[in-house]
Amino acid sequence: MPSAGTVIIGAGQGGYQVAASLREFGYSERIVIVGDEPVLPYQRPPLSKAYLLGEMTAERLLLRPQSYYEKHQIELITGDRAVAIDRAAARVTLVSGAALDYDRLVLATGARNRKLPVEGAGLTGVLYLRTLAESDAIKERFAEAQEIVVVGAGFIGLEIAAVASKLGKRVTVVEPLARVMSRAVSPIVSDFYAQAHAQWGVQLLLNTRIERIRGEGGRVVGVSLSEGRELPADLVLVGIGIEPETTFAQNAGLAIANGIVVDAQLKTADAKISAIGDCAAFPEPGGGRMIRLESVQNAADQGRCVAKRILGEAADYGAVPWFWSDQRDLKLQMVGLTAGCDRMVVRGNPDARAFSVFCFRGDRLAGIESINHAGDHMFGRRLLAAGETLTPDEAGDPGFDLKARLTRLMPARARTAG
């Protein structure tokens, strides 16, 4: 009986990476990717940056052209959605009625936008951004909109605000917390970005909530704020986070806890089923607590990890997380997990818009946040990947040679090669 091969549910970065890595590593069995969008797998990060600004075409978003999947015998099912797993029969059923048998099933279902729970949220002109179609809808509205309210000052909200302000729109960002990107970055970086957006003409309303979205004739015309203030708006863009897409897995009896629960090798309790990317909750390497990361890097690295395990090279997932955000002329690069750090050291010059914040828990480096300072970011990725650290005093000393520290960590034969 022929092998059923590997079925991958989700055609985002993680799902694509599993398939590509399987073929790269020599897997010869059937591979099927199922995606609910009617397009080839594409990059999501540019949707709120270069693509939204009109600096990147839809073709350039594609991870690979159609010919790649044909050449590598990767079957793509687009515009269809998986609705049920029969774990006993090792079979997935799709909305279309098609059924796919599997030897291995990888859930890369990603996440969905968290909806704004206020009156008027369903009006025309209230939009979200996660998919290509949603980005296209925003681009179309940008042509006429002048008064734009962005709900949420996380990465997506501020990236959209940066694009809108660059296009000359009047932009107001409404955020219920006390600082921007507060769940992801240090107060130092939050303050820097708040000042940058203010310089670009963006009005930031912190510690403020949307109470109601007002409309006329079914279209948005303004918003009412918690403080009683009214704002005009012909476009409201909501970026209040995402929720892992777990319904499909939960209905199959798999454990859910802020994501599909997997072990250190990204397996669910069903040994045939793995989960990766935004939808997966996994043990933090070296820490034991369960975490879920929303990043392209995490999805891609987890895809490679699962592909190797399917081919018999089982290993715990331990990649160092890193993230980035482009906002006009500012490139934020982050490595490690900096939430909960109790000491921060600035290296570089914030006034020159090129610096890094080294974040410590006690005396141990937990992560680095770099703005237009790529060298520090690469240093942090290599240092943390090696399991090494440096002291706060070393990080704060402008004369301390980061490159020399990396050279000391390199294997002797690498230093003497050639």
N, C-alpha and C positions, 0 to 999 in steps of 0.2 A: 504493500500500500504506500503510495507516495506521501512524502512529508507535507503537512499542512503549512509549514513555514511560520513566519512571524507576521502578525497583524499589528499595525500601529494605529491607534485611534488619536487623531490630532495631527494636523499638517502644518504646525508652527515650527519654530526653530528646533525644539526638542525632537518632535516626530521626524522631521527631515534628517536630523543628525543621527538618529538611531539607524535609519535606512542607509544613509551614506556610509556610516562607519562599518556597518555589517558587510557591505560590499567591499569596502576598503580593506577590511581585515580577512577577507576570503570566504565569507558566507555564501553558499551556493544555492540555498533553498529559496522558496518563494517569499517575497516581501510585498506586503500590501499596506499602503497608507490611506487612511480614510479621513477626509477633511470636509467640514460642513460648509465652507465657503467655496464658491464656484470658480476658484482661481488656483494657479499653481502656488506652492509654498513660497512665502515672501518674508522679507525682513519687516518687523514691526517698529523698531526704534525710529526710523526716519519719518514715520507717519505723523509725529508731532513736531518734527524739526524740518529737515530739508525737503521732504515731499510736500508737507503742508505749505511750505514757503514757495513751492514751485521750482525748487532747485534740483529736483530729482524726478525722473520719469517713473511710471509704473513698471516699465520693463526693467529698469535698473533695480527695482525693489526685489525682483525674483531671486531666490537663493540659487536656482539653477533653471535653465530653459527646459522645455519639454523633451528635447533630444537627450538630455542627460538621463532622465528616467527611463527612456526607451533603451538607450545604450546599456544601462546597468540593470535592466529587467526589474525595475521597481514599478509595481502597479499603483497607479494613482486613482482613487475614487474621490472626486470632488463634488461639492454641492449635495452631499448626502450626510447623514448623521447616524451614528450608532445609538441604538435605543435599549438594547438588552444584551446581557452576557449569560449564556447557559454554561456555567462553570463545569458541570458534570459532563456535558458533551463537548466542552472546549469549542464553543461556537458563539459568534457575535451576530446579532441581527441588526439590520439597518432600517431607517425609515422607509426606504424604497421597497423593503421586503426581501432584499438580498441577504444571504447568510454566508458568513465567512468562518470556516474552521481554522483553528490555530494550534500550533505546538507551543508558541510563546505569544503572549499578548502584552503590548506596552501601551499604557494609558498616558498620553501626553495631551490631555484635554484642556490644559491651560486654565484660564479664568474668565470671568464675565464682569462687566462693569457693575459697581455698586450703585444702585439707583437712589436718586434724591427723593426722600420721603416727605414731600411738601405739596400743598395744593398748587396746581398749575404745572406740575412737572411733565405732564403729557402734552403741553401746548406745542404747536409748530414753532420751531426756532429754539427748542431746548435739545441740545445735542450732547453726545458722549463721544469719546475717541478711544477705540481699541483696534478696530478693523480697517481695512482698506476702504470699504464702502463708507464707513463713518468719517474717515479723513476726507474722502471725496465730497461728502455732504457738507463738511465744514468749509472746504475750499470754495465750494459753490456759494455758500452763504456769505463768505468774506467779500465777495464781489460787491455786495450792496450794504452789508452791515457797517454801522459806524459806532454804535454804543454797545460794547461787548462786556458782559459780566462773566467772569470765570469763577466757578464755585470750587474751592479747594486749592491750597497752595503747596501741594506736593509736587513731585517731578513733572507729571503730565500737565497739571494746571499751570505751572510756571513756564514750561516749554511752550504751551499754547499762548500764554500771555506774551512771551518774548516774541513769537512770530507775529501776533496781532499788533503789538506796539511797533514793530519794525515796518509793518504795512501801513502804519499811520492811523490805526484805529484808536478810539478812546477806550481804554481798558481799565476795569476795576476787578480786583481779585478779592473775594470774600472768603475768609478762613476762620473757623471757629476756635482754633488754638492760638497760643500766644506768639508763635513764630512760624516762619515758612519752613517747609521740609523738615518739620520738627521730629518726625519719627525716624528720619534717616541720617541727619547730619548734626554736627555739633552746633552749639549756640553761636560760635564764632562765624561759621560758614553761613548759618541762617541770617545773621545780621548783615553780612557782606552782600548776600543776594537780595535782601530786602532793600538795601541802599542802591544796589545796581538797578533794580526794577523801578525804583522811584526816579532815578536819573533818566530812565527811558520813558518816563511819563506815565507809568503804571500807578494807579491808586491802589494801595494795599489797605484793606480793612481787616485787621486782626481782631481776635476775640469777638467775632461777629458771625451771626448765623442768618441764613436765608429763612424767612418765615413763610413766604408765599411768593409765587411767580404770577404776575398779573398779565392778563391777555385781553385782546379785543378781536372779535371775529375769529377766534381760534388760534391767533398768533401772539407770541410773547411781545409785551410792550414795556415791561419793567419788573422789578423785584422789590419786595418789602423786606426790610431787615429787622433783626431782633431788637434793635435800639429804637425802632419806630421810623427810621429813615426810609425814603423811597428813592430808588435809582431807576433811570430810564434804561431800557435794554431792547435792542432789536435782535440780539443773539445771546443766549445763555449757554455756556459750555461747562459741563459738569465733569470734574475730575476728583472724585472723593474716594478713590481707591477701587480695588477689585476684590472679588471673592472667588476662591478656587472652585472650578467646575467639577463637582464630586457626585452629583445626582446619579449619574450613570453607574459609578462604582458602588455607591451606597445601595442602590437597588439590587445589586448583585451580591450584597451581603459582606462587602469589604469594609474594614474599619475606617472611620472618618474622624479626624480630630484636627480642625483647621487645615484640612487637606486629606488626601488619601494616604493612610499610614503605611510607611514602608520601613524596612530595616536598613542597616548600614550599607547593604548591597543593592538597595532600592527595590527589593522584592516585597510584595504584599504577603499576607498570610497564605495566599494561594501561590504556590511556588511557580506556577506557570505565568503569573501576572506581575508585571512591574509597573511602577508609576514614576514619572519624572517631570521636572519643570515646575511651573507655577502651581500645579494641582497637587504636588507631592509634599507631605510632611515627613521629614527624615531626621535621624539623630545627628546633631551637630558634631563634626569630627573633633574628637578629644574632649567634648563637653558633656555629651550624653543627653542634653535637653533636646526636645523635638523642635525643629525650626522649618520654616517654609520660605524660600527665597524667590523673589520675582525679578529675574534677570535673564538676559539672553545667554550670558556666560554660564550660568548655572544649568540652564536647560541643555545647552550644547555639551557641557562636560558630563552631565548625567547621562545624556544620550550615548556618549562614547563609553562610559562606564558600563551601561547595560549591554551594549553591543559586545564588548569584550567578554562579559559574563556569559552571554548566550553562546559564545564561541569557546567557552571553557576556561577563560582567564578571570576567574572570580576574584574580586578585591573590593574592600570597603571604599565608599566614595569619600574622598578627602580633599577635593580641590579648594583652594583659597578663593573665596568669593570676591568678585570685583564688579563695579558698576560705573556708569557714566551718564552725564546729562549735558547736552549742548544748549546753551541759552545765549543767543546772539554771539558776542565775541568771547564768551566765557565757556570754557570746557572744564566741567567738574568731573574728576576721576576719583573713585573711591576703591580702596582695597581693604579687606577685613570687615569685621562687624563692629562698628563704633558705638552702638547704643549702649548706654550704661557706663560709659567711661568716666572716670573721676578726675582725670588730669589731661590737659591739652597743652601742647607746645606748638607755637607758630614758628615756621621756618620760611624765610623769604619775606617779600614785601607786599602786604595787602594794598597799599597805596598804588603800587605799580601793577596791580591786578594779576600778580603771579606769586603764589605762595602755597604752602601746605600746612595742614594742621595734623600733627602727630598725636594720636589719641591713645591714652594708656589706662589700663586697669591696674592700680597700684604702680609698680615699676615695670610692668610688662606691656609691650606694644600690642595693641589690639587692632589698630587699623590706621590708615592715612587718608585724609581728604585733601586732594590737590586741585587747585584752580590754575589753569594755564601753566602747570609745572609737571610735565609728563615724566621727567627724570625721577622725581620723588615717588611717583606712582609705580614706575617699573622697579625701583629699588624695593618698595614695600612688597610688591608681588613676589619678588625673588627671595627676599628676607623671610617673609611669613611662610612661603612654600618650603623653605629649608628648616622651618621650625625654630628660627632664631629670633632674637630681639635686640634692642638697643635701649639705653637708658634715656630718661627724659633730659638729663643734662647733655648727653651726646646729641640728641635731636635738636636741642635749642642752641647748640654751639655752631655758629656759622662757619667756623674753621674745621669742623669735624667732616672728614672725607667719607661720604656715603659709598662712593665707588670703591674705596680701599677696603671697606668692610665687606663688600660683596666679593672682592678679589680674594680676601682671606677665607671666605666660605667655599670657594671653588676647589674641586679636587686638585691635588697636586699635579696630576698628569695633564689636566686641562690647562693649568697655568703654564706648563712647560712644553706643551705640544708645539711642534713646528720648530 
